[in-house]
């Protein structure tokens, strides 16, 4: 491929940065979003393959690429896009600044790495594998060249799904006369060599080979030819690591040798177990000759108990001095910092020039460290640790404002992430204020139609919806959508995301037909642009199904949910939360159609899978059990239904609290069962308890509290206490009138 070639009219190839058996990797520029990316171009398919094989391979590539794109973890390389251009399959990934472990070993003249680095790399790779294995994804080609250590200390695994594609295409070599497909022989598990069943424990074996190499300077079976290496993996016990390097702590040797067990059953059970062992070993290890003891706290103000990549973090400007900052290479350019006084919208009007703030020019070292901390905050968010992420982003925002000014794009980027963490931790009103500040600052600095300005305004709309201010959210979404369509076109992913959110909000305004039509249009557009199995397409199909259900078109809703569940199982895996969520809605739809026996079986299977994947006390497991109990009742199996409701209620009370809405829904279901069994006195006591809880938490005029009082009045009627029932009905009617409910 020639230099500066443009792929799909969007990705401009700038510099070849790697070449291997699978193809080439280029540094490129995403012309649409103005960001640097890496583009992996797989080798063109040769004439030795027939058209059927090529068609199957292309579909396999799309499936593997979608799976890789769905992975969201700080330890896994982000896949932005994929496709085919002039017969070449390509992946667009985040551009990583750092060195892979093979390069680090070469830089170190094949000498082993420091003990602290080995432990840190092991811990981060184990964390990433724990995540991917939970998604039922096995890497199959873990090796030093596929593990990157970034300049901020983050470790990332690359090329998920690519190893299997390589095998299909035929890029892997074969041992003469053996019929054994060769991956990278130094890191293959015995079961891979023998052609046996391969699961997540094969990745653990490969990780053991990698750790053995970086700890000793050579792989465990560094023999003369490929066949000897494979025989070593299959039949030979590895030499203990301390035979190569006596100063290694015992726990490292023990863990690595356990990972290198010949049978999967002898290895650690999973990557989570491996992480626990690494943490325990790190906590109890005593320094040995030739190694320095770890400092009591991470350098630069990091907190005890946080991972090593938090080094250099502080809690505010006062904590920073130049002497505490980690110095990064002079060509370190990752991040948002640039010549921000010339703000250019790539597809918009002429640049907006702003005066430079009257403040000292910050040092490159300070900017680099702030970028590292910003990225660390993003990583915490990807792990779902939103409170910690918020603390990091607030600290970085304070320092960036001091160093760069309040309207600098970097400062606003940190403020935007602060708003995002507030939204994710349930502080919607605070998030709205933060996003409002960011939108105003970006409009001043970048212009009203700049993609980052629109992103902040779109988040404002989302938070307004969370606050129940759906009309204001509608206005905000409509305004952003007009700007996006004008600047990037109707089929741009950002435009489609805004239209999806607008469709969702329309349903909350009660405009169900409009919501359905818009969701259907977005789903068709996303199918055309991203593919039918892309997670974003399936999210919109899910919204289409929801709208159909709201319109009472349950047969169509059921089929759509089934289609979404099947596609998600294929693209994301059968145990992915999104797949399980679609299966739950299938149960809802079956129940609404009066097909309770089928719904019951649907929920039984879902409960079993939820329990296996997430545990018996997980809120989503309990939600599925609640659905199971409801359908037992619909089948008039009231004793079983009530027993299920009591059990779920007890667990929800313990996990969520006595007044949590889900707990109260289960408690009400107990009362329903008691009523159907004719035990009205007991039912009355439970209905009254639910009503009092809802009034205490939600207020006496809340619709749920009023519904509970109506339940209570119905119970009084059944007990022959008509006068009390009438009085309670009157109270409910009066409260509804006061609240504007009719």
Secondary structure, 3 states (H helix, E strand, C coil): CCCCCEECCCEEEEEEEEEECCEEEEEEEECCCCEEEEEEEECCCCCCCCHHHHHHHHHHHHHHHHHHHHCCCCCECCEEEEEEECCEEEEEEECCCEEEHHHHHHHCCCCCCCHHHHHHHHHHHHHHHHHHHHCCCCCCCCCHHHEEEECCCCEEECCCCHHHHHHHHCCCCECCCCCCECCCHHHCCHHHHCCCCCCHHHHHHHHHHHHHHHHHCCCCCCCCCHHHHHHHHHHCCCCCHHHHCCCCCHHHHHHHHHHCCCCHHHCCCCHHHHHHHHHHHHHHCCCCCCCCCCCCCCHHHCCCCCCHHHCCCCCCHHHCCHHHCCCCCCCCCCCCCCCCCEECCCCCCCCEECCCCCCCCCCHHHHHHHHHHHHHHHHHHHCCCHHHHHHHHHHHHHHHHHHHCCCCHHHHHHHHHHHHHHHHCCCHHHHHHHHHHHHHHHHHHHCCCCHHHHHHHHHHHHHHHHCCCHHHHHHHHHHHHHHHHHHCCCCCHHHHHHHHHHHHHHHHCCCHHHHHHHHHHHHHHHHHHHCCCCHHHHHHHHHHHHHHHHCCCHHHHHHHHHHHHHHHHHHCCCCCHHHHHHHHHHHHHHHHCCCHHHHHHHHHHHHHHHHHHHCCCCHHHHHHHHHHHHHHHHCCCHHHHHHHHHHHHHHHHHHHCCCCHHHHHHHHHHHHHHHHCCCHHHHHHHHHHHHHHHHHHHCCCCHHHHHHHHHHHHHHHHCCCHHHHHHHHHHHHHHHHHCCCC
